[in-house]
Structures are given as structure tokens and as C-alpha cells.
Amino acid sequence: MTRKACRITANKIKEHLKKMKQVEREREQNISLAKQEQIIINKGKRILMENLVVRPNIATRRTTGVLEAHNNGLRFTSQQNDKIDIAYSNIKHGFFQPCDDELIVLVHFNLHNNILIGNKKVNNIQFYQEAGSLVDDLDTNKRKKFMNMNEQEELEQEERERELRVKLNARFKRFVDSISELCSQNKYSLEFDIPYNDLAFYGAPNKGIVKLMPTVNCLVNLTEFPFFVITLDDVEIVHFERVQFSIKNFDMVFVYKDFHTTKRICSIPRESLDNIKDWLDQVDILFSEGVMSLNWNPVLAEIRFDFKKFLEEGGWAFLRDDKSDNNEEDSEDDSAFEVSGDVVEESSEDDYSDEDEEDDTSEYSDEEVSENLSWDEQERRAAEADKKHMQKQALKRGHKD
């Protein structure tokens, strides 16, 4: 076989291997994708929202389109006529987040099974609109005009923005209420959770610090991408790691009921700890805390290996052992400190001997006798008394040594 023929054969083998890998990837992708039911078009009153942006994008650029509710699902149609179908039966959680303290108002869906958007498998999909101020700020002319406003004009502009936010929130609220009503008419159940901004705290579930907000059923970050959604019913216990007064931040680990899955939120400010504990109490989730970070894979593997032993030994009580050990060490240090204090007190009482009393009384009597003496004589006697007292103290220290 010539060199050219060998090269042609090698290229064919490479192409064949590439096609096999592509087929394998598609097969794995199809296994993880559940087949959704075909959307049944709603022939009654149309329920839709226009000018919505979808995240993640269908293509590389931002994708805008229309989201419309149908009898058994939602359909998003982009301006380029690309379609995304979401069956009601595949929606695990629905969220509506107003733009009260955010730059966007959004509708978000957390899914049971992944769907394809472009070439990406996703189980979180979001549709949002920007509040007017964000769009206006991108317009250079409007920004310059805003900078030249006087105080009265600024107040009027802020009032217009508040009114726009109220209208935008009301329009989205009517839309999600209409979706819920249509679902109930077609024997589906879909309620939209609204995040509690009052219970919000900051942490890093991925790489960056984001604002995390509890809802009735979840803990979410819907504003920053990638999204973060934890279903509270799936959580067995929450463990706080690196909880020490000397550290400004701590970590929060969610252990799932399958005893396989964990999710971690890092770098939560120390001042948020009490509020988070109060929230976990309200939703009836067990929590514990410790000073160390744990390697959860071997811990959970040991629990799964002998679950009966895990229950007999007190379940999750071991998570509090390191804290109790540290408290015992602290109490021992405190008791040692108290004992040493007693020793010091006793020794100080022993040091105060009868000789000191005699010295004090003798000095006092000398002073009484010396009332009729001259100033020079009194100063001389006082100096001699001080000298004797210092010598006695030096002798005492020498005996002790």
C-alpha cells in the first residue's frame, strides 16, 4: 500500500470515529431528555406576553419573542420563528419575580426533565422584560438629558419610573394568573411562587456572589446566570460550615434525602446566620453547624453502607460533635483560668503576713509620735522607715525563690 493510500485510509478511520462519537453523544442526550407531549393549541381567548427575552438564548445573541399559553403547555416563538415548547406536566416549579428591587421582571420555570434550547440541555428557562430605567440608561442621548435635569425634573422622572414598574408588575401578574387559571381548566396544577425579598441573603452557589431568596417551596437565584433552584422538600438537613466568631463568612450545605446529592453555598456573611436559622425553623428543616468543612462524598457513602448503624448512633448528631468538643475545650480553659485565679488569690492572702501588719502599725505609731518633731526630723525618719520596708520585702522575695 502506498503512502497516499495509507493517508486516505487513516482519514476515513478518523471520520468514522468522529461520526461514532457524535452518535453516542446524541444517544446519551436523548436518554436524558424526556419526550414532551405535543402542544395542543388554545382556540379560545389568547393568553400571551410580547417582547419577552428568553434565557438561556436560543442562539448566540439575545432572543426576543412571544410567550403564549395553550391547553397543555407554553410555546415561545422568537422573532426568527424559532419555537420552544414547555409542557405543563414537565414544570416542577413556576416563579414570578416582580421588578420592585430588580432591573427586570421575570417568569421562570424549573423543569422535571431537561429540554433542548439550541444545542443546550436545560432544566431552567426564563422569560423577562427589562424595567424602563435600564433601557433608558443604555441610550446615550437620554442619559445626557437625565444628567442635565434639575431637581424637580428628576423627581418627576423617578415617579414615572415607579409607575412604569407598577404597570409592568401588574401586567406580568395578570399573565401568570391567567396561565394558572387555564391550567386548572385543563386539569393541570401550576402555581407561581414569588420570592421573599425580606428574607434575602448573599452567597456564592457557583462562582460569584449572588442574591438568594426563599420562596414557599424553594431557595432561588433567578436574576444572575447560571440560575440556582433548590426544592426544600428534597432537603434532608442543612449544615453550616466554618462557623466561628473569627471568620466573617460561613458555608451552607444542603444534604438531599437521597443521601447522594449535596449543594453548597459559600461565603455567606456571618450576620445572615440567625435570619437563615429562623427561616429554616419556619419551614421545618433540620440544621446543624460546625467549625470544619466536611468531605461529604465519603460521609454519605458510609451512611448508605450501614443506614441502621447511622440511626442507632444518633443520626445526624455527629455533625454537632465538633462543636460540643470545642465547647468542652473552652469550658476547660475557663475552669483552668478560674483555678489559677483562686491560687493567685490564696497566695496574695498568704503574702499579707503579720509582719506587714506590724510594719503598718509601727509606721502609723511613729507618725503619731512624730507630730511634735521638726520637718527635717520627720523626713529623716520617714526615709529610714521606707528603707527598712523595702529591705524586708526583698528578703521575703529571696525566701520564696
C-alpha positions as CSV (number, residue, x, y, z in Angstrom):
1,M,0.0,0.0,0.0
2,T,1.4,3.4,-1.0
3,R,1.8,6.3,1.4
4,K,-1.1,8.2,-0.2
5,A,-3.4,5.2,0.2
6,C,-2.4,4.9,3.9
7,R,-3.2,8.6,4.4
8,I,-6.6,8.2,2.8
9,T,-7.4,5.2,4.9
10,A,-6.3,7.0,8.1
11,N,-8.6,9.9,7.3
12,K,-11.6,7.6,6.7
13,I,-11.0,5.9,10.0
14,K,-10.9,9.4,11.8
15,E,-14.1,10.4,10.1
16,H,-15.8,7.2,11.1
17,L,-14.6,7.6,14.7
18,K,-15.9,11.2,14.8
19,K,-19.3,10.1,13.5
20,M,-19.5,7.3,16.1
21,K,-18.7,9.8,18.9
22,Q,-21.4,12.1,17.6
23,V,-24.0,9.3,17.5
24,E,-23.0,8.3,21.1
25,R,-23.4,11.9,22.3
26,E,-26.8,12.2,20.7
27,R,-27.9,8.9,22.2
28,E,-26.9,10.0,25.7
29,Q,-28.6,13.3,25.1
30,N,-31.8,11.6,24.1
31,I,-31.7,9.3,27.1
32,S,-31.7,12.3,29.5
33,L,-34.4,14.2,27.5
34,A,-37.9,13.1,28.2
35,K,-40.2,13.3,25.3
36,Q,-42.8,16.0,25.9
37,E,-46.4,15.8,24.7
38,Q,-47.2,17.8,21.6
39,I,-48.7,21.2,22.4
40,I,-52.5,21.5,21.9
41,I,-53.2,25.0,20.6
42,N,-55.7,27.0,22.6
43,K,-58.6,28.1,20.3
44,G,-60.2,30.3,22.9
45,K,-59.0,33.7,24.1
46,R,-55.3,34.1,23.5
47,I,-53.1,34.4,26.6
48,L,-49.7,35.8,25.6
49,M,-46.9,38.3,26.5
50,E,-44.9,40.0,23.8
51,N,-41.4,41.4,23.7
52,L,-40.0,38.9,26.2
53,V,-36.3,37.8,26.3
54,V,-35.6,34.2,26.8
55,R,-32.7,32.9,28.9
56,P,-30.7,30.9,28.0
57,N,-30.5,32.3,24.5
58,I,-31.5,30.1,21.6
59,A,-28.6,31.4,19.5
60,T,-25.5,33.4,20.5
61,R,-27.4,36.7,20.5
62,R,-30.3,37.8,22.8
63,T,-33.5,36.2,21.7
64,T,-36.8,38.2,21.9
65,G,-40.3,36.8,21.1
66,V,-43.8,36.0,22.3
67,L,-44.7,33.5,25.1
68,E,-48.2,32.1,24.7
69,A,-50.2,29.7,26.9
70,H,-52.0,26.8,25.4
71,N,-54.2,23.9,26.7
72,N,-51.4,21.6,27.8
73,G,-48.2,23.8,27.7
74,L,-46.5,27.0,26.8
75,R,-44.9,28.0,23.5
76,F,-42.3,30.6,22.9
77,T,-41.9,31.9,19.4
78,S,-38.9,34.1,18.6
79,Q,-38.7,36.8,16.0
80,Q,-36.7,34.4,13.8
81,N,-39.7,31.9,14.2
82,D,-37.7,29.5,16.5
83,K,-40.0,27.7,18.9
84,I,-39.6,26.4,22.4
85,D,-42.4,24.2,23.9
86,I,-42.8,23.6,27.6
87,A,-45.4,21.1,28.7
88,Y,-47.3,21.8,31.9
89,S,-46.6,18.3,33.0
90,N,-42.9,18.9,32.8
91,I,-42.9,22.1,35.0
92,K,-41.8,21.4,38.5
93,H,-41.9,25.0,39.8
94,G,-43.1,28.3,38.4
95,F,-41.8,31.6,39.7
96,F,-42.9,35.2,39.2
97,Q,-40.4,37.8,40.4
98,P,-41.5,41.5,40.2
99,C,-39.1,44.3,39.5
100,D,-39.5,46.1,42.9
101,D,-35.8,45.9,43.8
102,E,-34.5,44.5,40.5
103,L,-33.9,45.7,37.0
104,I,-36.0,43.0,35.4
105,V,-39.4,41.4,35.9
106,L,-39.5,37.7,35.0
107,V,-41.3,34.4,34.8
108,H,-39.2,31.4,35.5
109,F,-39.8,27.7,35.1
110,N,-37.9,24.9,36.8
111,L,-38.4,21.6,34.9
112,H,-38.6,17.9,35.9
113,N,-36.7,16.9,32.8
114,N,-34.3,18.7,30.5
115,I,-35.3,20.2,27.2
116,L,-33.2,21.3,24.3
117,I,-32.7,25.0,23.6
118,G,-30.4,25.3,20.6
119,N,-27.8,22.6,21.3
120,K,-28.0,23.0,25.1
121,K,-29.8,20.8,27.6
122,V,-31.5,22.9,30.3
123,N,-33.9,22.4,33.1
124,N,-34.3,26.1,34.0
125,I,-35.8,28.5,31.5
126,Q,-36.7,32.1,32.0
127,F,-38.7,34.9,30.2
128,Y,-38.2,38.5,31.2
129,Q,-38.6,42.2,30.4
130,E,-36.3,45.0,31.5
131,A,-37.6,47.9,33.5
132,G,-37.6,51.2,31.7
133,S,-34.7,52.7,33.5
134,L,-32.3,50.0,32.4
135,V,-33.2,50.5,28.7
136,D,-33.1,54.3,29.0
137,D,-29.7,54.2,30.6
138,L,-28.4,52.5,27.5
139,D,-29.5,55.4,25.3
140,T,-26.7,58.0,25.4
141,N,-29.0,60.9,24.5
142,K,-31.4,60.1,27.2
143,R,-28.6,59.7,29.7
144,K,-27.2,63.1,28.9
145,K,-30.7,64.6,29.1
146,F,-31.1,63.0,32.6
147,M,-27.8,64.5,33.7
148,N,-29.0,68.0,32.8
149,M,-32.3,67.7,34.7
150,N,-33.0,69.9,37.6
151,E,-34.3,68.5,40.9
152,Q,-38.0,68.8,40.0
153,E,-37.4,67.1,36.7
154,E,-35.5,64.3,38.4
155,L,-38.4,63.7,40.9
156,E,-40.9,63.6,38.0
157,Q,-38.6,61.1,36.2
158,E,-38.4,58.8,39.2
159,E,-42.1,59.0,39.7
160,R,-42.6,57.9,36.0
161,E,-40.2,55.0,36.5
162,R,-42.1,53.9,39.7
163,E,-45.4,54.0,37.7
164,L,-43.8,52.0,34.9
165,R,-42.6,49.3,37.3
166,V,-46.1,49.1,38.9
167,K,-47.7,48.7,35.5
168,L,-45.1,46.1,34.4
169,N,-45.6,44.1,37.6
170,A,-49.3,44.2,37.2
171,R,-49.2,43.1,33.6
172,F,-47.0,40.1,34.4
173,K,-49.2,39.2,37.4
174,R,-52.3,39.1,35.2
175,F,-50.4,36.9,32.8
176,V,-49.3,34.3,35.3
177,D,-52.7,34.3,36.9
178,S,-54.3,33.6,33.5
179,I,-51.8,30.7,33.0
180,S,-52.8,29.2,36.4
181,E,-56.5,29.5,35.6
182,L,-56.0,27.9,32.1
183,C,-54.1,25.1,33.7
184,S,-56.8,24.4,36.3
185,Q,-59.4,24.3,33.5
186,N,-57.3,21.6,31.7
187,K,-56.8,19.6,35.0
188,Y,-53.1,20.7,35.5
189,S,-51.8,22.3,38.7
190,L,-49.4,25.2,38.3
191,E,-48.9,27.9,40.9
192,F,-46.3,30.7,40.7
193,D,-44.1,31.3,43.8
194,I,-43.0,34.9,44.5
195,P,-39.5,35.2,46.2
196,Y,-39.4,36.8,49.6
197,N,-37.2,39.8,49.3
198,D,-37.3,40.4,53.1
199,L,-35.6,37.0,53.7
200,A,-32.9,37.5,51.1
201,F,-29.2,36.9,51.8
202,Y,-26.0,36.8,49.7
203,G,-23.8,33.8,48.9
204,A,-21.9,32.0,46.2
205,P,-23.7,28.8,44.9
206,N,-21.5,28.9,41.8
207,K,-18.5,31.2,41.2
208,G,-19.9,34.7,42.0
209,I,-21.8,36.2,44.9
210,V,-25.5,36.5,44.1
211,K,-28.7,37.4,45.9
212,L,-30.5,34.3,47.2
213,M,-34.2,34.5,48.1
214,P,-36.5,31.9,49.7
215,T,-39.9,31.1,48.3
216,V,-42.7,28.9,49.7
217,N,-41.2,25.8,48.2
218,C,-37.6,26.7,47.2
219,L,-34.4,28.7,47.6
220,V,-33.6,30.5,44.4
221,N,-31.4,32.9,42.5
222,L,-33.3,33.9,39.3
223,T,-31.6,37.2,38.5
224,E,-28.0,36.1,37.8
225,F,-27.0,33.3,35.3
226,P,-26.5,30.4,35.9
227,F,-29.7,30.1,37.8
228,F,-29.9,28.3,41.2
229,V,-33.0,26.5,42.4
230,I,-33.2,24.1,45.4
231,T,-36.5,22.4,46.2
232,L,-37.0,22.4,50.0
233,D,-38.9,19.1,50.1
234,D,-35.8,17.3,48.7
235,V,-33.6,18.5,51.6
236,E,-32.8,16.2,54.5
237,I,-30.6,18.5,56.5
238,V,-28.7,21.8,56.2
239,H,-25.3,22.0,57.7
240,F,-23.4,25.3,58.4
241,E,-19.6,25.0,58.0
242,R,-16.8,27.3,59.2
243,V,-19.0,28.9,61.8
244,Q,-16.5,30.8,64.0
245,F,-16.5,34.3,65.5
246,S,-13.1,34.9,64.0
247,I,-14.4,34.3,60.4
248,K,-16.6,36.8,58.7
249,N,-18.2,34.2,56.3
250,F,-19.5,30.7,56.5
251,D,-20.7,28.0,54.1
252,M,-24.1,26.3,53.9
253,V,-24.5,22.7,52.7
254,F,-27.8,21.1,51.6
255,V,-27.9,17.4,52.0
256,Y,-30.7,15.7,49.9
257,K,-32.9,12.9,51.0
258,D,-31.4,10.5,48.5
259,F,-28.2,10.7,50.6
260,H,-26.2,11.1,47.4
261,T,-26.7,14.8,46.4
262,T,-25.3,17.9,48.1
263,K,-25.4,21.5,47.2
264,R,-23.1,24.1,48.7
265,I,-23.4,27.9,49.1
266,C,-20.2,29.6,50.0
267,S,-19.1,32.9,51.5
268,I,-22.4,33.8,53.3
269,P,-21.9,36.9,55.6
270,R,-21.8,36.0,59.3
271,E,-24.6,38.4,60.1
272,S,-27.1,36.4,58.0
273,L,-26.8,33.3,60.1
274,D,-29.5,34.0,62.6
275,N,-32.0,35.0,60.0
276,I,-31.3,31.8,57.9
277,K,-31.8,29.7,61.0
278,D,-35.1,31.4,61.7
279,W,-36.3,30.7,58.2
280,L,-35.2,27.0,58.4
281,D,-37.2,26.7,61.6
282,Q,-40.3,28.2,59.9
283,V,-40.1,25.6,57.0
284,D,-39.3,22.8,59.4
285,I,-35.8,21.8,58.1
286,L,-33.3,20.3,60.4
287,F,-29.9,22.2,60.6
288,S,-26.6,21.9,62.4
289,E,-23.4,23.8,62.5
290,G,-19.6,23.2,62.9
291,V,-16.3,24.8,62.6
292,M,-14.9,22.5,60.0
293,S,-15.6,21.9,56.3
294,L,-16.6,18.2,55.6
295,N,-15.9,16.0,52.6
296,W,-19.5,14.8,52.1
297,N,-19.0,12.1,49.5
298,P,-17.3,9.6,51.9
299,V,-19.6,10.7,54.7
300,L,-22.8,9.9,52.7
301,A,-21.2,6.7,51.3
302,E,-20.7,5.5,54.9
303,I,-24.3,6.3,55.9
304,R,-25.7,4.5,52.8
305,F,-23.5,1.5,53.6
306,D,-25.0,0.9,57.0
307,F,-28.1,3.1,57.4
308,K,-29.2,1.1,60.5
309,K,-26.0,1.9,62.3
310,F,-26.3,5.5,61.3
311,L,-29.8,5.7,63.0
312,E,-28.6,3.7,66.1
313,E,-25.7,6.1,66.7
314,G,-28.0,9.1,66.8
315,G,-28.4,10.0,63.1
316,W,-27.0,13.5,62.4
317,A,-25.8,14.0,66.0
318,F,-22.2,13.5,64.9
319,L,-22.4,16.9,63.0
320,R,-22.6,18.6,66.4
321,D,-19.8,16.7,67.9
322,D,-17.1,19.0,66.7
323,K,-19.0,22.0,68.2
324,S,-19.5,20.3,71.5
325,D,-15.8,19.3,71.6
326,N,-14.8,22.9,71.1
327,N,-17.2,24.0,73.8
328,E,-15.7,21.5,76.2
329,E,-12.3,22.7,75.5
330,D,-13.4,26.3,76.1
331,S,-15.0,25.3,79.4
332,E,-11.8,23.5,80.5
333,D,-9.8,26.6,79.6
334,D,-12.3,28.7,81.6
335,S,-12.1,26.4,84.7
336,A,-8.4,26.4,84.5
337,F,-8.4,30.1,84.4
338,E,-10.7,30.2,87.5
339,V,-8.5,27.8,89.4
340,S,-5.4,29.8,88.6
341,G,-7.3,32.8,89.9
342,D,-8.0,31.1,93.2
343,V,-4.4,30.2,93.6
344,V,-3.4,33.8,92.9
345,E,-6.0,35.0,95.5
346,E,-4.8,32.5,98.1
347,S,-1.2,33.4,97.6
348,S,-1.9,37.1,97.8
349,E,-3.7,36.4,101.2
350,D,-0.7,34.4,102.4
351,D,1.7,37.1,101.3
352,Y,-0.1,39.6,103.6
353,S,1.6,38.4,106.8
354,D,1.5,39.6,110.4
355,E,4.9,41.3,109.8
356,D,3.3,43.6,107.3
357,E,0.6,44.4,109.8
358,E,3.3,45.2,112.4
359,D,5.2,47.3,109.9
360,D,2.0,49.3,109.1
361,T,1.1,49.8,112.8
362,S,4.7,50.7,113.7
363,E,4.8,53.2,110.9
364,Y,1.5,54.6,112.0
365,S,2.6,54.9,115.6
366,D,5.8,56.6,114.5
367,E,3.8,59.1,112.6
368,E,1.6,59.8,115.7
369,V,4.7,60.2,117.9
370,S,6.4,62.5,115.4
371,E,3.7,65.1,115.4
372,N,5.8,67.3,117.7
373,L,9.1,66.8,115.7
374,S,10.6,69.2,113.2
375,W,10.0,68.8,109.4
376,D,13.7,67.7,108.9
377,E,13.4,65.1,111.6
378,Q,10.2,63.7,110.2
379,E,11.6,63.4,106.7
380,R,14.6,61.5,108.0
381,R,12.6,59.1,110.0
382,A,10.2,58.5,107.1
383,A,13.1,57.8,104.7
384,E,14.5,55.2,107.2
385,A,11.1,53.6,107.6
386,D,10.8,53.3,103.8
387,K,14.3,51.8,103.5
388,K,13.5,49.1,106.2
389,H,10.3,48.2,104.5
390,M,12.0,47.7,101.1
391,Q,14.7,45.5,102.7
392,K,12.0,43.3,104.3
393,Q,10.2,42.9,101.0
394,A,13.4,41.9,99.3
395,L,14.2,39.3,102.0
396,K,10.7,37.8,101.5
397,R,11.2,37.5,97.8
398,G,14.5,35.8,98.3
399,H,13.0,33.2,100.6
400,K,10.2,32.4,98.1
401,D,12.7,31.9,95.3
